[in-house]
């Protein structure tokens, strides 16, 4: 009823302006619903993609914690005063957290008390180390950057060790693993340096305690990845101490029951 009255007395341009100006107020009433927040702020995490439902599942228990949330890729490309929908969405969903955004373009117009902006490349190790050195270990890292397979893997190799203990690392738009123009392949589903080939290879490390491989040296990922969750075009990697041990394998031999 209210929407009909508004549209009756205001021009489409005025309606659009009103909705943009009141999005923050309306978002406060929907702060527990990421799907609604994504739509309110114009994030592609719901609609263009269907990520919000999975984010909600994994992040809801963390909503009221004080955290460092780091997202790579702010959106809007090189257009001035464009982008930042997801950063605003996270700032509303995590009201006690500081939201950090990285982009190769200048997005400083988005800076607020709780949204911090850094300009640089996601494949630049010195830049990424500098960001984390300044803000402290991120509790959540979301890679929504270039989606180039090479960049995604470089960024993960740099940032995952810097992620907080028990942190969560998320990679979006993993469909580029199948696209040759982005460094992937649909013909070879185990193509070297394909981002999903890499992440699939890490799943065996979850069970390293069951390996019968004398002389095997545990990798950092073997020791610090405790679970992985794969969705359509989306991966969640949980960090922790993977030292549960085996109930059967001792010194590379299977113990009899």
Backbone bond lengths (Angstrom), bond angles and torsions (degrees), N, CA, C in turn:
res aa  C-N    CA-C-N  psi(-1)  N-CA   C-N-CA  omega(-1)  CA-C   N-CA-C  phi
1 X - - - 1.464 - - 1.529 110.81 -
2 X 1.351 116.25 -46.98 1.464 120.76 -179.70 1.523 110.22 -64.14
3 X 1.346 116.06 -42.82 1.464 120.02 -179.92 1.530 110.81 -60.96
4 X 1.328 116.66 -39.81 1.470 120.57 -179.96 1.522 111.14 -64.81
5 X 1.350 116.55 -40.94 1.469 120.12 178.82 1.525 111.18 -65.52
6 X 1.341 115.39 -42.17 1.467 119.39 179.44 1.523 110.33 -60.22
7 X 1.332 116.27 -45.91 1.461 120.51 -178.28 1.524 112.08 -68.66
8 X 1.325 116.13 -24.66 1.463 120.15 -179.93 1.518 111.91 -72.88
9 X 1.340 117.08 -37.35 1.462 120.87 -173.37 1.532 114.22 -103.06
10 X 1.314 118.49 -9.13 1.459 120.86 -179.10 1.528 110.63 -119.63
11 X 1.314 116.00 151.44 1.465 120.84 175.71 1.533 108.77 -73.57
12 X 1.336 117.85 160.59 1.476 119.58 177.46 1.522 112.70 -54.78
13 X 1.342 117.10 -38.02 1.464 120.39 179.77 1.526 110.71 -66.34
14 X 1.324 116.66 -39.35 1.464 120.60 178.52 1.528 111.28 -68.44
15 X 1.321 116.24 -37.57 1.472 120.37 177.31 1.518 109.89 -62.97
16 X 1.330 116.08 -44.60 1.454 120.78 179.48 1.525 111.19 -61.41
17 X 1.334 116.59 -43.30 1.458 121.19 179.25 1.533 111.16 -64.41
18 X 1.328 116.48 -41.70 1.463 121.45 178.86 1.519 110.74 -61.63
19 X 1.333 116.79 -44.31 1.455 120.44 -178.67 1.522 111.35 -66.32
20 X 1.324 116.79 -37.16 1.463 119.01 178.68 1.523 111.31 -68.16
21 X 1.330 116.35 -40.03 1.459 120.48 -178.64 1.526 112.89 -70.46
22 X 1.306 116.21 -27.75 1.472 119.71 -177.49 1.519 113.24 -102.13
23 X 1.332 116.92 5.94 1.466 119.31 -176.92 1.520 111.47 -61.38
24 X 1.344 116.76 -38.78 1.453 119.91 179.73 1.518 112.51 -63.18
25 X 1.332 116.15 -41.25 1.467 120.41 179.34 1.516 110.29 -65.85
26 X 1.332 116.40 -46.21 1.466 120.08 -179.30 1.522 111.14 -65.58
27 X 1.339 115.97 -32.04 1.460 119.74 -178.84 1.516 112.05 -65.63
28 X 1.339 117.17 -32.16 1.463 119.83 -179.68 1.520 111.76 -61.26
29 X 1.325 116.66 -30.75 1.460 120.54 179.75 1.536 112.07 -81.83
30 X 1.337 115.89 -8.05 1.467 119.94 -178.51 1.520 111.26 -122.95
31 X 1.315 117.94 19.85 1.467 120.23 -169.19 1.523 113.55 -66.85
32 X 1.326 118.33 -15.55 1.457 120.36 177.55 1.535 112.24 -92.05
33 X 1.328 116.64 -1.52 1.465 121.16 -175.90 1.520 109.11 -119.05
34 X 1.335 116.24 99.74 1.466 119.86 -176.13 1.518 112.95 -65.19
35 X 1.315 117.09 -30.61 1.467 119.17 179.38 1.525 110.00 -63.74
36 X 1.328 116.71 -44.99 1.472 120.39 178.07 1.519 111.38 -66.47
37 X 1.336 116.60 -40.00 1.464 119.38 179.26 1.523 111.28 -63.36
38 X 1.330 116.53 -41.21 1.465 120.01 178.96 1.525 110.57 -60.11
39 X 1.325 116.45 -42.33 1.465 120.26 179.62 1.528 110.99 -68.69
40 X 1.326 117.72 -40.92 1.463 121.08 -179.10 1.522 111.77 -62.66
41 X 1.338 115.83 -42.18 1.459 119.21 -176.47 1.524 112.72 -89.99
42 X 1.326 117.68 -9.25 1.459 120.61 179.14 1.507 113.89 83.29
43 X 1.340 117.62 25.54 1.460 120.47 177.36 1.522 110.28 -79.05
44 X 1.336 116.08 142.16 1.466 119.77 179.31 1.524 113.02 -79.86
45 X 1.335 116.58 6.84 1.466 119.91 179.70 1.532 112.12 -73.96
46 X 1.316 116.32 -5.00 1.469 120.89 171.43 1.521 108.29 -144.59
47 X 1.326 115.92 120.48 1.465 120.23 -178.08 1.510 109.53 116.79
48 X 1.337 116.94 -73.11 1.463 120.17 173.98 1.525 109.67 -68.30
49 X 1.337 115.53 -39.53 1.460 122.72 172.14 1.523 107.39 -124.52
50 X 1.321 116.15 173.97 1.471 120.13 -179.04 1.527 109.65 -124.02
51 X 1.333 114.34 44.62 1.455 120.58 -175.28 1.527 113.60 -80.94
52 X 1.317 117.75 -29.15 1.468 120.61 -170.80 1.525 112.38 -56.63
53 X 1.326 117.21 -36.65 1.468 119.98 -179.22 1.525 111.09 -63.59
54 X 1.329 116.84 -35.71 1.466 120.61 -179.92 1.525 110.66 -77.62
55 X 1.322 116.52 -39.61 1.465 119.34 174.71 1.524 110.44 -59.13
56 X 1.308 116.22 -42.93 1.461 120.97 -179.38 1.529 110.51 -60.35
57 X 1.325 116.44 -43.01 1.463 121.50 -179.78 1.528 111.36 -61.56
58 X 1.327 116.57 -43.21 1.464 120.45 -175.60 1.526 113.34 -84.89
59 X 1.320 117.62 -30.52 1.462 120.19 -171.47 1.528 114.48 -99.00
60 X 1.319 118.32 -16.79 1.470 119.52 -175.31 1.527 112.62 -54.62
61 X 1.346 120.00 -41.81 1.470 118.74 179.27 1.529 113.95 -64.44
62 X 1.337 116.65 -16.07 1.471 121.30 -176.59 1.521 112.85 -99.36
63 X 1.317 117.24 -1.09 1.460 121.72 -165.40 1.526 113.89 -56.75
64 X 1.305 118.66 -37.93 1.468 121.03 -174.87 1.517 113.64 -102.63
65 X 1.332 116.69 15.71 1.456 120.07 175.89 1.526 110.52 -85.60
66 X 1.324 115.58 158.66 1.465 121.10 172.21 1.531 107.30 -89.97
67 X 1.324 116.56 114.53 1.465 120.19 -173.98 1.517 111.37 -138.70
68 X 1.319 114.14 164.57 1.459 122.85 165.83 1.520 107.49 -100.20
69 X 1.318 116.92 117.00 1.463 122.06 177.17 1.528 107.54 -110.77
70 X 1.317 116.33 124.52 1.466 121.53 -177.85 1.521 109.59 -118.16
71 X 1.340 116.49 120.78 1.463 120.50 176.16 1.523 109.56 -115.87
72 X 1.320 115.80 131.01 1.459 122.38 178.19 1.518 107.71 -97.82
73 X 1.317 116.59 121.59 1.460 122.35 -176.04 1.513 110.03 98.82
74 X 1.318 115.72 110.01 1.471 120.68 -175.56 1.517 112.19 -100.06
75 X 1.332 117.07 -21.84 1.459 120.14 -179.93 1.514 112.62 93.03
76 X 1.329 115.80 166.66 1.463 120.81 179.42 1.508 114.15 86.95
77 X 1.338 116.93 -6.99 1.465 122.85 -179.90 1.530 110.53 48.70
78 X 1.349 118.33 -132.00 1.465 119.48 -176.00 1.526 112.79 -92.78
79 X 1.335 116.80 8.62 1.462 119.46 179.97 1.532 110.28 -73.21
80 X 1.339 118.25 128.94 1.467 119.98 -179.09 1.526 111.37 -66.32
81 X 1.323 115.45 144.07 1.468 122.16 178.06 1.527 112.94 55.35
82 X 1.338 115.98 34.29 1.458 120.83 179.31 1.526 109.14 -128.15
83 X 1.330 116.00 142.91 1.451 121.12 -179.36 1.518 111.95 107.47
84 X 1.309 115.50 -179.98 1.461 120.77 175.81 1.508 115.75 93.97
85 X 1.341 117.88 4.28 1.465 120.12 -177.35 1.528 111.33 -58.62
86 X 1.321 117.08 -45.36 1.463 119.90 -178.13 1.523 111.84 -68.79
87 X 1.334 117.18 -36.79 1.462 119.39 178.87 1.526 110.49 -61.94
88 X 1.316 116.17 -42.71 1.475 119.72 177.83 1.535 110.56 -65.25
89 X 1.320 115.56 -39.14 1.459 119.90 178.40 1.531 110.46 -61.54
90 X 1.333 117.08 -46.59 1.469 120.03 179.25 1.515 111.44 -64.54
91 X 1.333 117.10 -38.16 1.469 119.78 -179.62 1.526 111.11 -62.59
92 X 1.325 117.34 -34.05 1.468 120.90 177.14 1.524 110.98 -76.59
93 X 1.325 116.65 -41.65 1.468 120.33 -176.23 1.526 111.69 -70.40
94 X 1.344 116.75 -34.63 1.464 121.90 178.15 1.532 108.94 -111.99
95 X 1.319 118.47 80.29 1.470 121.24 -170.46 1.524 114.63 -67.32
96 X 1.323 118.77 -15.49 1.460 121.13 -178.79 1.529 112.02 -106.92
97 X 1.317 116.77 3.68 1.465 120.73 -174.78 1.523 112.12 -103.61
98 X 1.331 114.63 160.46 1.462 121.28 172.02 1.525 107.71 -101.24
99 X 1.330 115.76 131.29 1.460 122.23 -176.10 1.524 108.45 -106.10
100 X 1.320 116.57 123.10 1.464 122.60 -178.62 1.524 109.26 -112.31
101 X 1.320 116.45 134.16 1.455 120.99 -179.57 1.522 111.67 -124.28
102 X 1.333 115.87 138.43 1.469 122.51 178.83 1.524 108.80 -118.43
103 X 1.325 116.56 136.77 1.457 120.88 176.16 1.518 109.00 -154.87
104 X 1.324 117.07 155.12 1.470 120.33 178.08 1.517 111.22 -78.64
105 X 1.342 117.06 -14.82 1.461 121.35 177.92 1.523 110.44 -103.48
106 X 1.321 115.02 159.91 1.462 120.59 -179.73 1.529 110.19 -72.79
107 X 1.313 116.47 112.56 1.462 122.38 178.43 1.527 110.48 -121.81
108 X 1.327 116.16 29.41 1.462 121.18 -175.18 1.527 112.65 -64.79
109 X 1.333 117.78 -17.59 1.474 119.54 179.52 1.526 111.53 -63.84
110 X 1.315 117.16 -16.79 1.463 121.30 -178.05 1.525 113.04 -85.08
111 X 1.320 117.04 -8.68 1.459 121.00 -173.36 1.525 111.58 -61.43
112 X 1.343 115.96 131.63 1.466 122.76 174.44 1.523 107.74 -139.61
113 X 1.322 116.24 -172.81 1.460 119.77 178.28 1.520 111.45 -60.81
114 X 1.333 117.53 -32.27 1.474 120.40 -175.68 1.522 113.80 -116.55
115 X 1.325 117.54 -0.85 1.470 120.91 175.06 1.531 107.66 -117.25
116 X 1.322 116.12 117.93 1.459 122.12 -177.61 1.530 109.29 -114.64
117 X 1.323 115.92 137.13 1.462 121.89 -172.98 1.526 110.61 -116.83
118 X 1.351 115.99 137.82 1.460 122.24 178.75 1.524 107.98 -133.39
119 X 1.319 115.13 134.54 1.469 119.71 -178.53 1.521 110.08 -105.21
120 X 1.328 115.90 124.20 1.453 120.40 178.31 1.512 110.90 170.27
121 X 1.335 115.72 179.08 1.458 121.77 -176.85 1.518 111.14 -92.26
122 X 1.318 115.70 141.62 1.457 120.43 178.40 1.520 112.45 -72.76
123 X 1.326 117.27 -10.24 1.468 120.91 178.55 1.529 111.91 -102.07
124 X 1.324 116.76 6.96 1.467 122.44 -178.42 1.524 108.72 -96.22
125 X 1.315 116.67 103.55 1.466 120.88 -175.28 1.528 111.76 -61.75
126 X 1.331 117.40 -41.37 1.466 120.00 -178.82 1.527 110.54 -63.64
127 X 1.329 116.31 -41.70 1.465 120.41 179.12 1.526 110.70 -63.79
128 X 1.333 117.43 -48.66 1.460 120.51 -177.77 1.524 111.44 -64.23
129 X 1.318 116.66 -41.23 1.460 119.24 176.87 1.520 111.57 -63.19
130 X 1.318 115.64 -35.94 1.462 119.63 177.88 1.518 112.43 -66.16
131 X 1.347 116.49 -41.62 1.464 120.58 178.44 1.522 110.39 -61.22
132 X 1.330 116.09 -51.08 1.467 119.61 -178.02 1.531 110.69 -66.33
133 X 1.326 117.03 -35.44 1.457 119.62 176.57 1.510 112.29 -61.24
134 X 1.338 115.75 -32.09 1.459 120.18 -179.56 1.521 114.21 -82.14
135 X 1.327 117.37 -34.83 1.471 120.10 -173.60 1.527 112.54 -100.19
136 X 1.328 117.00 -16.43 1.455 120.32 -173.48 1.520 110.44 91.13
137 X 1.314 116.67 170.52 1.459 121.66 -175.47 1.523 111.41 -61.42
138 X 1.334 118.37 125.26 1.471 120.26 176.13 1.526 110.78 -69.09
139 X 1.319 116.41 142.46 1.459 121.76 174.60 1.524 111.06 -85.33
140 X 1.329 115.57 -29.36 1.462 122.21 176.88 1.526 107.93 -135.16
141 X 1.320 116.50 132.70 1.463 121.79 172.57 1.520 107.60 -122.97
142 X 1.326 116.53 131.20 1.464 122.38 178.60 1.524 108.16 -123.10
143 X 1.321 116.54 119.80 1.465 120.71 178.22 1.529 108.61 -96.80
144 X 1.325 114.87 101.59 1.460 122.62 174.30 1.529 107.96 -123.73
145 X 1.333 114.91 41.77 1.455 121.17 -173.35 1.510 113.90 -90.52
146 X 1.333 116.71 -123.25 1.468 120.53 -173.45 1.518 112.54 -72.18
147 X 1.343 117.52 -25.85 1.473 124.67 -176.81 1.529 112.54 69.24
148 X 1.327 116.88 2.91 1.464 119.47 172.71 1.526 108.33 -66.63
149 X 1.324 117.12 132.22 1.461 120.24 -177.51 1.528 112.22 -52.35
150 X 1.302 116.24 -45.95 1.466 120.81 -178.50 1.521 111.12 -60.56
151 X 1.338 116.69 -44.63 1.469 120.85 -178.83 1.520 111.53 -66.04
152 X 1.331 116.17 -42.50 1.470 119.98 -179.41 1.520 110.65 -59.47
153 X 1.333 116.75 -44.62 1.459 120.84 -178.23 1.525 111.69 -70.31
154 X 1.327 116.73 -40.31 1.465 119.46 177.37 1.525 110.56 -61.11
155 X 1.321 115.77 -44.09 1.466 120.51 -178.48 1.523 110.99 -64.25
156 X 1.330 116.48 -43.06 1.462 120.00 -179.95 1.530 110.69 -63.47
157 X 1.324 116.27 -43.22 1.461 120.08 -178.76 1.526 111.70 -63.86
158 X 1.332 116.64 -30.02 1.469 121.17 178.35 1.529 111.01 -80.90
159 X 1.327 115.98 -47.46 1.466 119.84 -167.86 1.528 115.39 -89.83
160 X 1.334 118.08 -29.54 1.471 116.79 -176.66 1.528 112.20 -58.75
161 X 1.326 119.68 -42.11 1.470 118.45 176.53 1.527 113.15 -63.58
162 X 1.326 117.97 -22.31 1.467 121.81 -179.36 1.524 112.72 -90.68
163 X 1.328 116.92 -8.97 1.463 121.99 177.30 1.524 109.30 -64.28
164 X 1.330 116.22 144.13 1.455 120.25 179.62 1.527 111.27 -59.71
165 X 1.328 116.00 152.50 1.458 120.17 173.22 1.521 108.33 -57.10
166 X 1.324 116.87 135.16 1.471 122.68 -177.21 1.527 112.76 67.14
167 X 1.341 116.88 20.80 1.461 120.85 177.21 1.518 112.22 -81.87
168 X 1.338 115.23 174.38 1.470 121.72 -179.26 1.527 108.45 -125.69
169 X 1.320 115.87 130.52 1.464 122.50 177.59 1.525 107.57 -114.05
170 X 1.341 116.63 128.62 1.465 121.90 -176.10 1.529 109.35 -122.11
171 X 1.310 115.87 135.61 1.468 121.34 175.01 1.522 108.24 -119.53
172 X 1.321 116.48 122.75 1.464 122.02 178.95 1.526 111.39 -96.88
173 X 1.322 114.74 162.90 1.467 122.97 171.60 1.525 112.73 56.96
174 X 1.329 115.39 46.75 1.461 120.10 -178.98 1.522 112.65 -72.97
175 X 1.342 117.54 -0.56 1.461 120.30 176.70 1.525 111.97 -62.06
176 X 1.339 117.05 -20.54 1.469 118.96 178.71 1.526 111.32 -65.27
177 X 1.328 116.65 -13.38 1.461 120.19 175.03 1.526 111.74 -61.68
178 X 1.337 116.62 -19.56 1.469 121.77 -178.42 1.529 112.95 -105.30
179 X 1.323 117.99 1.15 1.459 121.54 -173.27 1.530 110.61 -109.15
180 X 1.335 117.59 115.73 1.469 120.70 -177.70 1.527 113.76 -56.95
181 X 1.332 117.60 -37.41 1.466 119.76 -178.56 1.521 112.42 -64.79
182 X 1.348 116.73 -19.82 1.462 120.98 -179.37 1.532 111.45 -104.67
183 X 1.340 116.62 6.74 1.458 120.77 178.64 1.513 114.50 97.06
184 X 1.345 117.37 10.41 1.460 121.43 -179.64 1.506 112.54 -108.95
185 X 1.330 116.57 -168.03 1.467 121.28 -179.99 1.521 109.67 -156.32
186 X 1.332 115.75 136.71 1.461 120.92 172.85 1.524 111.74 -93.84
187 X 1.320 116.73 -13.10 1.462 121.32 -179.73 1.526 111.54 -87.49
188 X 1.311 115.81 -43.84 1.461 121.00 179.04 1.525 108.20 -107.85
189 X 1.324 117.10 101.50 1.467 121.20 -176.60 1.522 112.20 -77.28
190 X 1.318 116.50 -0.23 1.465 121.41 173.41 1.525 109.99 -122.93
191 X 1.336 115.66 33.18 1.461 120.37 -178.22 1.531 110.50 -60.10
192 X 1.335 116.71 133.37 1.467 119.56 178.22 1.528 110.85 -57.96
193 X 1.319 114.93 139.58 1.473 123.63 179.06 1.515 113.16 63.96
194 X 1.318 118.17 13.46 1.466 120.43 165.20 1.518 106.24 -74.00
195 X 1.319 116.96 137.94 1.462 118.49 -173.87 1.523 112.36 -64.19
196 X 1.331 118.80 -36.09 1.463 119.21 178.45 1.520 112.21 -76.31
197 X 1.328 117.64 -29.43 1.459 119.21 171.94 1.527 109.20 -58.99
198 X 1.324 115.47 -43.91 1.467 120.22 -179.59 1.522 111.26 -64.39
199 X 1.341 117.35 -49.41 1.463 119.03 -176.40 1.526 111.46 -68.51
200 X 1.327 117.39 -35.26 1.468 119.09 175.63 1.525 110.54 -63.02
201 X 1.324 116.78 -35.74 1.464 119.83 -178.29 1.529 111.63 -66.09
202 X 1.328 117.18 -23.86 1.463 120.56 -178.62 1.527 112.46 -76.68
203 X 1.340 117.03 -16.47 1.465 118.82 -176.55 1.530 111.27 -66.78
204 X 1.331 118.80 -31.69 1.461 120.23 178.08 1.528 110.90 -63.33
205 X 1.321 115.96 -33.99 1.464 119.54 -179.61 1.517 113.49 -63.58
206 X 1.321 117.39 -21.07 1.459 119.89 175.82 1.531 110.48 -60.13
207 X 1.331 115.43 -28.14 1.463 121.61 -176.10 1.522 112.22 -110.63
208 X 1.326 116.96 28.71 1.468 119.25 -174.87 1.526 112.08 -59.46
209 X 1.320 118.12 -25.77 1.464 120.69 -179.57 1.528 112.06 -66.12
210 X 1.333 116.34 -16.61 1.466 120.60 -178.87 1.532 112.39 -95.64
211 X 1.343 117.74 -3.16 1.464 120.25 -178.42 1.532 110.50 -66.89
212 X 1.318 115.44 139.28 1.464 120.62 169.76 1.528 105.76 -110.82
213 X 1.330 114.90 81.72 1.464 122.02 -173.89 1.524 109.21 -142.31
214 X 1.317 117.81 86.70 1.468 119.76 179.13 1.525 111.28 -54.05
215 X 1.323 115.98 133.66 1.455 120.83 178.69 1.514 114.75 85.03
216 X 1.334 117.07 -1.41 1.475 119.19 -179.07 1.531 109.77 -64.99
217 X 1.330 116.01 132.16 1.462 121.97 179.55 1.526 108.69 -104.31
218 X 1.308 116.92 123.04 1.456 121.23 -178.87 1.524 110.90 -65.38
219 X 1.324 116.08 136.33 1.460 120.95 174.61 1.529 109.29 -84.40
220 X 1.332 115.32 169.15 1.467 119.96 175.66 1.519 110.30 -59.73
221 X 1.324 116.33 -39.94 1.466 120.32 -179.06 1.532 111.23 -68.12
222 X 1.330 117.75 -39.11 1.462 120.68 175.37 1.526 110.29 -54.04
223 X 1.304 115.01 -43.51 1.460 120.68 -172.99 1.527 113.99 -81.68
224 X 1.345 117.54 -22.00 1.472 119.33 -169.79 1.520 115.69 -123.72
225 X 1.333 118.57 6.30 1.470 120.40 172.80 1.525 107.88 -108.32
226 X 1.339 115.76 123.16 1.469 119.36 -176.77 1.524 112.60 -108.37
227 X 1.327 118.28 -18.31 1.468 120.08 173.17 1.517 109.50 -163.33
228 X 1.354 114.95 154.94 1.457 121.87 176.92 1.522 107.88 -137.77
229 X 1.325 115.42 139.93 1.463 120.96 -176.51 1.529 107.90 -128.95
230 X 1.328 116.43 118.28 1.459 122.12 -177.41 1.527 109.69 -105.42
231 X 1.328 116.15 130.56 1.457 123.22 175.78 1.532 107.89 -128.86
232 X 1.312 116.36 177.52 1.458 119.78 176.46 1.528 109.06 -60.81
233 X 1.332 115.89 110.56 1.466 123.60 176.77 1.526 114.12 65.86
234 X 1.325 117.77 23.62 1.464 120.18 -173.21 1.526 109.77 -151.86
235 X 1.348 116.44 136.72 1.461 121.55 177.74 1.527 109.74 -132.99
236 X 1.335 116.51 134.50 1.461 123.06 172.49 1.528 107.74 -112.00
237 X 1.332 116.39 129.62 1.464 121.60 177.85 1.526 107.65 -120.26
238 X 1.331 116.23 121.70 1.465 121.74 -179.54 1.525 110.42 -97.34
239 X 1.321 115.33 131.44 1.459 121.13 179.83 1.529 110.49 -96.61
240 X 1.319 116.05 146.12 1.462 121.27 177.37 1.516 108.79 176.70
241 X 1.310 116.73 -167.79 1.457 121.18 177.42 1.527 109.55 -95.56
242 X 1.316 116.66 110.85 1.457 121.48 -179.39 1.532 108.97 -91.68
243 X 1.330 115.52 73.20 1.460 120.47 -175.83 1.532 111.71 -127.06
244 X 1.327 115.46 31.26 1.464 120.30 -175.67 1.529 113.39 -64.18
245 X 1.311 117.68 -32.58 1.457 120.42 -179.85 1.519 112.68 82.01
246 X 1.337 115.17 169.95 1.458 121.86 -178.32 1.526 110.55 -106.92
247 X 1.324 116.20 150.71 1.468 119.62 175.49 1.525 111.53 -91.49
248 X 1.362 117.35 -3.24 1.470 120.21 -176.64 1.533 113.09 -129.19
249 X 1.331 117.12 -33.33 1.467 119.55 -173.83 1.524 109.91 -93.12
250 X 1.329 115.97 123.49 1.460 122.55 177.44 1.525 107.89 -134.59
251 X 1.345 115.56 123.29 1.480 120.60 179.64 1.530 111.52 52.18
252 X 1.326 115.92 45.94 1.464 122.70 176.16 1.521 113.36 64.60
253 X 1.313 116.51 24.82 1.459 120.18 174.76 1.522 109.37 -133.48
254 X 1.335 115.01 144.77 1.470 119.68 178.93 1.530 108.17 -82.78
255 X 1.314 115.76 120.21 1.458 120.42 179.28 1.524 110.20 -77.89
256 X 1.291 116.53 135.39 1.459 119.95 178.78 1.519 110.29 -69.92
257 X 1.327 115.45 146.99 1.471 120.38 178.83 1.534 109.82 -71.40
